[in-house]
Structure formats: C-alpha cells, structure tokens
Amino acid sequence: MLSLIGLLGALALLIVLTMRGMNLFIATPLCALLVALTAGIPLAEPLAGEGQSNLIGAYMGGFTGFIANWFFMFLLGAIFGKLMEDSGAADSVARWVTGRLGPRHAALAIVAACAVLTYGGVSLFVVAFSVYPLALALFRDADLPRRFIPAALAFGSVTFTMTSAGSPEIQNWIPVKYLGTSPFAGWQASLVTAVLMAVSGYLWLAWMLKRAKARGERFAARDGDPAADRADLPHPALGLIPLAVVLLISFFFHDSLKTTALILALLGGCLATWAIHIRHFRAPGRALTEASTGALIAIGNTAAVVGFGAVAKLAPAFDVAVDWVTHMPGDPLIAAAVAVSLIAAMTGSASGGQAIALPILAPHFLGQGVNPDQLHRVVAISSGVLDSLPHNGYVVTTIRAICGETHKAAYPAVAALTVLVPLAGLVVCIGLFLVGF
C-alpha cells in the first residue's frame, strides 16, 4: 500500500511541479526519490544487493539510454529548423500560405504541415523542431497569440496521424509484433475516427484562437525572434524543397533503415537548406550554436522524464497496477483501452504504455477470440490519450524547449487537443467496433 501511495503521489507531484515550471532536472529526481523511499528501492549501488536495481542506476539508465537513442535526431532536427529560420525559408513559406489562405487559416497550415510530416514517417519530436519556425512566422503574420503554437504542433503530430491506420509512427507498429496484424489494421473505423478527430480538433483550436483574440490577446514578439521585415526572402517554392527532402527520404527508407532513415532524412534536409538558401543566410554560425544548445535542453528535459519512468517501473505497486488494469472485467476492447491509457499515463509515454501492456493483453484477449485488428486499433489510439499529461516528454520539449512557453500558458490548449479529442475518438472507434463496423 505504501508503494502505491508513493507511486501515485510522485506522479501527482511531478505533474504539479511541471505545471508550476520547476526545472525537470530537479523535479524528476525528487519525484523518483519519493518512489524509491516508499517502495524500498536502494538509493545507490553500494546499498543494493547482488543483482538488485537501485535509484541512481535506474534513473541514469533511463536518462542516458534515451539520449543514446535519440541524440542525433534531436540535434539534426534542431539544426534543420534553425537553418530554415535563419535563411528566411520558413518566413517565405509562411507569407505565401498566409497570402493564399488568409490569416484565419494560419493554424490550419501548421496542423496540415505537421500531419503530412508525421504520416510521412518523420519523428514527432523532429516535426516540432522543423515546423516551429514556420508556425512562428504564420502566427506573427496572422497576429495570433503564440501560446497556442504548442497546441497546433501537438495536434497535427500526436493525434489523428500518430495512431491511425497506415501511420509509420512506432505507436502504430508496436501492436504488429504482438498481434500479428498489419499497420492498416481496422482501417475503416480508423478512417472515420481520424476524420472526426481532425475536424473536431481543428474547429476547437480555431474557436480557442478566436476567443483569445476577442479577449485582446495578440502576437507578442520576443528578443531572438527572426526579423519580420526581411526583404531578401527566398521563393516560397524553394522553401518547401528541404521539407520535401526530409519527408521523401524518411518515407522511402523508413522500413529498411528504421531510425537511421530519420538521421539520413534530417541530414539531407539540412544540406538541401544550405545548398538552396546559401545566399540568404544571415548568421549561420549563431543558428548552429543556438540549435545545438536547444537540442541539448530539449533532449535533456525528455530524458529526465524517461529516467523518472524507469524508477517508477521498479516499484512493486507498478506491477500491481499493471496487473490490475490488464485484467479488468468487462468488454475486452474497453478493458484494453483503459489498461493502455493508464499505463501510458504512469510512464508518460504512448509507446511505453503499449510495450508494457501488450505482452500481457495480447495472449489473454486473443485467447478469448478478440478480433486482433480491432484490438490493434484500440490499443494504438488509446496509447495516445493519457500519454499527453503535463510530464510527457514530447509535451515538455515542445512547450518549453522549442516554443519557449510555460505550461501554465500553453498546456490547457494542448490538453484539450491531445487528451480530450483523442479520448472522444477512442470512444467512437470502440463504438464502431461494438456495432460491427
């Protein structure tokens, strides 16, 4: 019981501290310490028995493991975004989009750009880095409050594209291994659900922006923003070429090269930006410096949350909680959705929720005759519901490190679009399956 209280208390404390803006390098070890003390986990290796895990080892294992796996993607993604910004390519595309669609559809352009890149196989974190300069320029030209940029980026990346049939994102591929399905499992219901999420989410985002402007909120420029009055901008068509390079390389080599394809794609995007826009760069050295610093902050924040999750998994209460949610009574699809959602919330990770739940859920429910395609789609969508709580690595990185916002200002809109909208989509998807769609 003490372990369960400590686990839930630490998770709640981490959410509160994150919302209050505490540095995650302080908040996550503090909350991990609470888990360890209440769960009887040794604090360091000298205090642990032979083969026994300890707080420092588990935390740093999760922390360094994430950095080892994702460092080059974060670095190249940040460099690509900064080169697009410094060359004026992002601003050029933004002006073209604003001129064609009008300021009212600036948010739609951002959501669409994120959706195309995500469904094309580009990592969610990298999409945020890559599209942010464009989003900043669009919001500035449309005079929209910038605190909604994280919501627009997240909605286009981690909702209707991340978990839909055919998506190359890992959240749609993990179930394939355990259920013997294909990435297109349950595509009919998935299509209906994705359209519903996309339309309802965008309408909600547009309503929030309209309401904010009616209250007098406007775009607030900051020191360090790219100049808004540049006259030497490249042609907007040329500004789109580097984005197309990233998308095409990632799409064609995703299956054969896996994560290496993303490194290759981002490197190609950086080289294409440099070659095409070399005459338009103003301070490329400073852009590279700011990109590398930003990448370190972003990956450090995310790795800190992963480190906390690694410690949380060691608590006896975590195994008890996983066993309880994966053996809930009732309809198997509903039970699976609840299990994956809650585990994703505890770990702060959609893929983590699936990886923990599926080895237990798959044989249990398949043995009961549950349709594997339906189970695949429900698990995929449900993993993207409660994973976007304030302590989620992607949320922290996008709000703080990339957009420079605070959770207090930006997270309510992010929660509306990445928690409530996917939850509604999940309910619709399960309902379609239950009626035989």
C-alpha positions as CSV (number, residue, x, y, z in Angstrom):
1,M,0.0,0.0,0.0
2,L,2.8,2.4,0.9
3,S,4.4,1.7,-2.5
4,L,1.2,2.5,-4.3
5,I,0.7,5.8,-2.3
6,G,4.3,6.8,-3.1
7,L,3.9,6.0,-6.8
8,L,0.7,7.9,-7.3
9,G,1.9,10.7,-5.0
10,A,5.1,11.0,-7.0
11,L,3.2,11.1,-10.3
12,A,0.9,13.8,-9.0
13,L,3.8,15.8,-7.6
14,L,5.6,15.6,-10.9
15,I,2.6,16.9,-12.7
16,V,2.1,19.8,-10.2
17,L,5.8,20.7,-10.3
18,T,5.8,20.6,-14.1
19,M,2.8,22.9,-14.3
20,R,4.5,25.3,-11.9
21,G,7.5,25.5,-14.1
22,M,10.1,23.7,-11.9
23,N,13.2,22.6,-13.8
24,L,12.8,18.9,-14.7
25,F,16.4,18.1,-13.8
26,I,15.3,18.9,-10.2
27,A,11.7,17.7,-10.3
28,T,12.2,14.3,-11.8
29,P,15.0,13.0,-9.4
30,L,12.9,14.4,-6.5
31,C,9.8,12.5,-7.5
32,A,11.9,9.4,-8.3
33,L,13.3,9.6,-4.8
34,L,9.8,9.6,-3.3
35,V,9.1,6.4,-5.3
36,A,12.3,4.8,-4.1
37,L,11.7,5.6,-0.5
38,T,8.2,4.3,-0.4
39,A,9.0,1.2,-2.5
40,G,12.1,0.1,-0.6
41,I,14.3,0.7,-3.6
42,P,18.0,1.1,-2.6
43,L,19.3,4.6,-3.3
44,A,22.7,3.7,-4.8
45,E,24.6,0.6,-5.9
46,P,26.6,0.1,-2.7
47,L,23.3,-0.2,-0.8
48,A,21.8,-2.7,-3.1
49,G,22.2,-6.4,-3.0
50,E,23.7,-8.5,-5.8
51,G,21.6,-8.1,-9.0
52,Q,19.3,-5.6,-7.3
53,S,18.4,-2.4,-9.0
54,N,18.9,1.0,-7.4
55,L,17.5,4.5,-7.7
56,I,20.6,6.2,-9.3
57,G,21.3,3.3,-11.6
58,A,17.7,3.0,-12.9
59,Y,17.3,6.8,-13.3
60,M,20.6,7.2,-15.1
61,G,20.0,4.1,-17.2
62,G,16.7,5.6,-18.5
63,F,18.2,9.0,-18.9
64,T,21.3,8.0,-20.8
65,G,19.5,5.3,-22.8
66,F,17.1,7.9,-24.2
67,I,20.0,10.3,-25.1
68,A,21.9,7.5,-26.8
69,N,19.0,6.5,-28.9
70,W,17.8,10.0,-29.9
71,F,20.6,12.5,-29.7
72,F,21.4,12.8,-33.4
73,M,17.7,13.1,-34.3
74,F,17.2,15.9,-31.8
75,L,20.4,17.7,-32.9
76,L,19.8,17.4,-36.6
77,G,16.1,18.3,-36.1
78,A,17.1,21.5,-34.2
79,I,19.7,22.4,-36.8
80,F,17.2,21.9,-39.7
81,G,14.7,24.2,-38.0
82,K,17.2,26.9,-37.3
83,L,18.6,26.8,-40.8
84,M,15.1,27.2,-42.2
85,E,14.6,30.1,-39.8
86,D,17.9,31.9,-40.4
87,S,17.7,31.6,-44.2
88,G,14.2,33.1,-44.3
89,A,12.7,30.0,-45.9
90,A,10.2,29.4,-43.1
91,D,9.1,33.1,-43.2
92,S,8.8,32.9,-47.0
93,V,6.5,29.9,-46.9
94,A,4.5,31.5,-44.1
95,R,3.9,34.6,-46.1
96,W,2.8,32.6,-49.1
97,V,0.5,30.5,-47.1
98,T,-1.0,33.5,-45.3
99,G,-1.5,35.3,-48.6
100,R,-3.3,32.3,-50.2
101,L,-5.3,31.0,-47.3
102,G,-5.7,34.2,-45.3
103,P,-4.7,34.9,-41.7
104,R,-7.7,32.9,-40.5
105,H,-6.2,29.7,-41.7
106,A,-2.7,30.0,-40.3
107,A,-3.3,27.4,-37.6
108,L,-4.7,25.0,-40.3
109,A,-1.5,25.3,-42.3
110,I,0.6,24.4,-39.2
111,V,-1.6,21.4,-38.4
112,A,-1.5,20.2,-42.0
113,A,2.3,20.5,-42.2
114,C,2.7,18.5,-39.0
115,A,0.2,15.9,-40.2
116,V,2.0,15.4,-43.6
117,L,5.4,15.1,-42.0
118,T,4.2,12.7,-39.2
119,Y,2.3,10.5,-41.6
120,G,5.4,10.6,-43.9
121,G,7.4,8.9,-41.1
122,V,9.2,11.9,-39.5
123,S,9.6,11.5,-35.7
124,L,7.2,13.5,-33.6
125,F,10.0,15.4,-31.8
126,V,11.6,16.3,-35.1
127,V,8.3,17.6,-36.6
128,A,8.0,20.1,-33.8
129,F,11.6,21.3,-34.3
130,S,11.1,21.5,-38.1
131,V,7.7,23.2,-38.2
132,Y,8.2,25.6,-35.3
133,P,9.9,28.4,-37.4
134,L,7.1,28.2,-39.9
135,A,4.5,28.3,-37.1
136,L,6.1,31.3,-35.5
137,A,6.1,33.2,-38.8
138,L,2.5,32.3,-39.5
139,F,1.3,33.3,-36.1
140,R,3.2,36.5,-36.3
141,D,1.7,37.4,-39.8
142,A,-1.8,36.4,-38.6
143,D,-1.3,38.2,-35.2
144,L,-2.3,35.2,-33.2
145,P,-1.3,34.6,-29.6
146,R,1.9,32.5,-29.7
147,R,0.9,30.4,-26.6
148,F,-1.3,28.3,-28.9
149,I,1.7,27.3,-31.1
150,P,2.4,24.2,-29.0
151,A,-1.2,23.1,-29.3
152,A,-1.2,23.4,-33.1
153,L,2.1,21.5,-33.4
154,A,1.0,18.7,-31.0
155,F,-2.5,18.4,-32.5
156,G,-1.0,17.9,-36.0
157,S,1.5,15.4,-34.8
158,V,0.3,13.2,-31.9
159,T,-3.4,12.7,-32.6
160,F,-5.2,11.7,-35.8
161,T,-1.9,10.9,-37.6
162,M,0.2,9.2,-35.0
163,T,-2.2,6.3,-34.2
164,S,-4.2,6.0,-37.5
165,A,-4.1,3.0,-39.8
166,G,-1.0,3.1,-42.1
167,S,0.9,5.5,-39.9
168,P,4.6,4.8,-39.9
169,E,5.0,6.0,-36.3
170,I,6.0,3.5,-33.7
171,Q,2.7,3.8,-31.9
172,N,1.0,2.1,-34.8
173,W,3.7,-0.6,-35.3
174,I,4.3,-2.0,-31.8
175,P,1.0,-3.9,-31.9
176,V,2.0,-5.7,-35.1
177,K,4.7,-7.6,-33.2
178,Y,2.3,-8.9,-30.6
179,L,-1.0,-9.3,-32.5
180,G,0.3,-10.5,-35.9
181,T,-1.6,-7.7,-37.6
182,S,-0.6,-5.1,-40.2
183,P,-0.2,-1.3,-39.8
184,F,-3.5,-1.0,-41.7
185,A,-5.5,-3.0,-39.1
186,G,-9.0,-1.7,-38.6
187,W,-8.6,0.9,-41.3
188,Q,-12.3,1.5,-41.8
189,A,-13.0,2.5,-38.2
190,S,-9.6,4.2,-38.1
191,L,-10.5,6.4,-41.1
192,V,-13.8,7.6,-39.5
193,T,-12.1,8.2,-36.2
194,A,-9.2,10.1,-37.8
195,V,-11.6,12.4,-39.8
196,L,-13.6,13.0,-36.6
197,M,-10.6,13.9,-34.6
198,A,-9.1,16.1,-37.3
199,V,-12.3,18.1,-37.9
200,S,-13.4,18.5,-34.3
201,G,-9.9,19.3,-33.1
202,Y,-9.3,21.9,-35.7
203,L,-12.6,23.6,-35.1
204,W,-11.9,23.6,-31.3
205,L,-8.4,25.1,-32.0
206,A,-9.9,27.8,-34.2
207,W,-12.6,28.6,-31.6
208,M,-9.9,28.9,-28.9
209,L,-7.9,31.3,-31.1
210,K,-10.9,33.4,-31.9
211,R,-11.9,33.6,-28.3
212,A,-8.4,34.6,-27.3
213,K,-8.2,37.4,-29.9
214,A,-11.6,38.6,-28.7
215,R,-10.1,39.0,-25.2
216,G,-7.4,41.2,-26.7
217,E,-4.6,38.6,-27.0
218,R,-2.2,39.3,-29.8
219,F,1.2,38.0,-31.1
220,A,3.9,39.2,-28.7
221,A,7.4,39.5,-30.3
222,R,10.4,38.5,-28.2
223,D,14.1,39.1,-28.3
224,G,15.7,36.5,-30.6
225,D,12.7,36.1,-32.9
226,P,13.7,36.2,-36.6
227,A,13.2,39.6,-38.3
228,A,9.7,40.2,-39.6
229,D,10.6,42.7,-42.2
230,R,13.2,40.8,-44.3
231,A,13.2,41.8,-48.0
232,D,15.6,39.1,-49.2
233,L,13.4,36.1,-48.7
234,P,13.8,33.1,-51.0
235,H,11.0,32.0,-53.2
236,P,8.4,30.0,-51.2
237,A,8.6,27.1,-53.6
238,L,12.3,26.8,-52.8
239,G,11.5,27.0,-49.1
240,L,9.4,23.8,-49.4
241,I,12.1,21.8,-51.1
242,P,14.0,21.0,-47.8
243,L,10.8,19.9,-46.1
244,A,10.1,17.6,-49.1
245,V,13.6,16.2,-48.9
246,V,13.1,15.2,-45.3
247,L,9.7,13.7,-46.0
248,L,10.7,11.7,-49.1
249,I,13.9,10.2,-47.6
250,S,12.1,9.3,-44.4
251,F,9.2,7.7,-46.3
252,F,11.3,5.6,-48.8
253,F,13.9,4.4,-46.3
254,H,11.8,4.0,-43.2
255,D,11.2,0.3,-43.5
256,S,14.8,-0.6,-44.5
257,L,16.8,1.7,-42.3
258,K,14.5,2.3,-39.4
259,T,15.7,5.2,-37.2
260,T,18.8,5.6,-39.3
261,A,16.4,6.8,-42.1
262,L,15.4,9.7,-40.0
263,I,19.0,10.7,-39.4
264,L,19.7,10.5,-43.1
265,A,16.5,12.4,-43.9
266,L,17.3,15.3,-41.5
267,L,20.9,15.4,-42.8
268,G,19.5,15.6,-46.3
269,G,17.2,18.4,-45.2
270,C,20.0,20.4,-43.6
271,L,22.2,20.0,-46.7
272,A,19.3,21.0,-49.0
273,T,18.6,24.1,-47.0
274,W,22.2,25.1,-47.0
275,A,22.7,24.5,-50.8
276,I,19.4,26.2,-51.9
277,H,19.5,29.2,-49.5
278,I,23.2,29.8,-49.0
279,R,22.8,33.4,-50.3
280,H,20.1,34.1,-47.8
281,F,21.7,33.1,-44.5
282,R,22.3,36.0,-42.1
283,A,24.1,34.4,-39.2
284,P,24.5,30.6,-39.8
285,G,27.2,30.2,-37.1
286,R,24.8,31.6,-34.5
287,A,22.0,29.5,-35.8
288,L,24.1,26.3,-35.4
289,T,25.1,27.3,-31.9
290,E,21.5,28.0,-30.9
291,A,20.3,24.8,-32.5
292,S,22.9,22.6,-30.6
293,T,22.1,24.3,-27.3
294,G,18.3,24.0,-27.9
295,A,18.8,20.3,-28.8
296,L,20.6,19.6,-25.6
297,I,18.0,21.3,-23.5
298,A,15.2,19.5,-25.3
299,I,16.6,16.0,-25.1
300,G,17.7,16.6,-21.5
301,N,14.2,17.5,-20.4
302,T,12.8,14.5,-22.2
303,A,15.4,12.1,-20.8
304,A,14.7,13.4,-17.3
305,V,11.1,12.3,-17.6
306,V,12.2,8.9,-19.0
307,G,14.6,8.5,-16.0
308,F,11.6,9.0,-13.7
309,G,9.6,6.4,-15.6
310,A,12.5,3.9,-15.3
311,V,12.4,4.3,-11.5
312,A,8.6,4.1,-11.3
313,K,8.7,0.7,-13.1
314,L,10.8,-0.7,-10.3
315,A,8.1,0.0,-7.6
316,P,6.1,-3.1,-6.6
317,A,3.0,-1.0,-6.9
318,F,3.7,-0.5,-10.6
319,D,3.5,-4.3,-11.3
320,V,0.3,-4.5,-9.2
321,A,-1.3,-1.6,-11.0
322,V,-0.3,-3.1,-14.4
323,D,-1.8,-6.5,-13.4
324,W,-5.0,-4.9,-12.2
325,V,-5.6,-2.7,-15.3
326,T,-4.7,-5.5,-17.7
327,H,-7.2,-7.9,-16.1
328,M,-10.2,-5.6,-15.8
329,P,-13.6,-7.3,-16.2
330,G,-16.0,-6.2,-19.0
331,D,-15.6,-5.9,-22.8
332,P,-12.1,-6.8,-23.9
333,L,-11.7,-3.7,-26.1
334,I,-12.8,-1.4,-23.3
335,A,-10.5,-3.1,-20.8
336,A,-7.6,-2.9,-23.2
337,A,-8.2,0.8,-23.9
338,V,-8.3,1.6,-20.1
339,A,-5.2,-0.5,-19.4
340,V,-3.1,1.0,-22.2
341,S,-4.2,4.6,-21.4
342,L,-3.5,4.3,-17.6
343,I,-0.1,2.7,-18.2
344,A,0.8,5.4,-20.7
345,A,-0.2,8.0,-18.2
346,M,2.1,6.4,-15.5
347,T,5.1,6.1,-17.8
348,G,4.4,9.4,-19.7
349,S,4.8,7.5,-22.9
350,A,2.4,6.1,-25.6
351,S,4.9,3.6,-26.8
352,G,5.9,2.7,-23.2
353,G,2.2,2.0,-22.4
354,Q,1.9,-0.3,-25.3
355,A,5.2,-2.1,-24.7
356,I,4.3,-2.9,-21.1
357,A,0.6,-3.8,-21.7
358,L,0.7,-5.8,-24.9
359,P,2.8,-8.8,-23.8
360,I,0.0,-9.4,-21.2
361,L,-3.0,-8.3,-23.2
362,A,-2.2,-10.0,-26.5
363,P,-2.3,-13.6,-25.4
364,H,-5.0,-13.0,-22.9
365,F,-7.5,-11.4,-25.3
366,L,-6.5,-13.3,-28.4
367,G,-7.2,-16.5,-26.5
368,Q,-10.7,-15.2,-25.9
369,G,-11.2,-14.8,-29.6
370,V,-11.0,-11.0,-29.7
371,N,-10.5,-9.7,-33.3
372,P,-6.8,-8.8,-33.5
373,D,-7.4,-6.0,-36.0
374,Q,-9.8,-4.3,-33.7
375,L,-7.6,-4.8,-30.7
376,H,-4.7,-3.3,-32.6
377,R,-6.5,-0.1,-33.5
378,V,-8.0,0.3,-30.0
379,V,-4.6,-0.2,-28.4
380,A,-2.9,2.3,-30.8
381,I,-5.5,5.1,-30.3
382,S,-5.8,4.6,-26.5
383,S,-2.0,4.9,-26.1
384,G,-2.3,8.5,-27.4
385,V,-5.0,9.6,-24.9
386,L,-3.4,10.0,-21.4
387,D,0.2,9.9,-22.6
388,S,0.0,13.7,-23.1
389,L,-0.2,14.6,-19.5
390,P,2.0,17.6,-18.4
391,H,5.0,15.4,-17.6
392,N,5.1,13.7,-21.0
393,G,8.5,14.2,-22.7
394,Y,7.1,15.4,-26.0
395,V,4.8,17.9,-24.2
396,V,7.6,19.3,-22.1
397,T,10.0,19.5,-25.0
398,T,7.5,21.2,-27.3
399,I,6.2,23.7,-24.8
400,R,9.4,24.7,-23.0
401,A,12.5,23.9,-25.1
402,I,11.1,24.5,-28.6
403,C,8.4,27.1,-28.2
404,G,9.7,28.8,-25.1
405,E,6.3,28.9,-23.4
406,T,5.2,27.9,-19.9
407,H,2.9,25.0,-19.0
408,K,0.5,27.5,-17.3
409,A,0.0,29.4,-20.5
410,A,0.2,26.7,-23.2
411,Y,-0.8,23.4,-21.6
412,P,-4.6,23.9,-21.3
413,A,-4.9,24.1,-25.1
414,V,-2.5,21.2,-25.6
415,A,-4.6,19.1,-23.2
416,A,-7.8,19.9,-25.0
417,L,-6.5,18.8,-28.3
418,T,-4.2,15.9,-27.3
419,V,-6.2,14.3,-24.5
420,L,-9.8,15.1,-24.8
421,V,-10.0,14.9,-28.6
422,P,-8.2,11.5,-28.8
423,L,-10.5,10.3,-25.9
424,A,-13.6,11.2,-28.0
425,G,-12.0,9.4,-31.0
426,L,-11.3,6.3,-28.9
427,V,-14.9,6.2,-27.7
428,V,-16.1,6.5,-31.3
429,C,-13.7,3.8,-32.5
430,I,-14.8,1.3,-29.8
431,G,-18.4,2.1,-30.5
432,L,-17.9,1.4,-34.2
433,F,-16.3,-2.0,-33.5
434,L,-19.0,-2.9,-31.0
435,V,-21.7,-2.4,-33.6
436,G,-19.9,-4.5,-36.1
437,F,-18.4,-1.7,-38.3
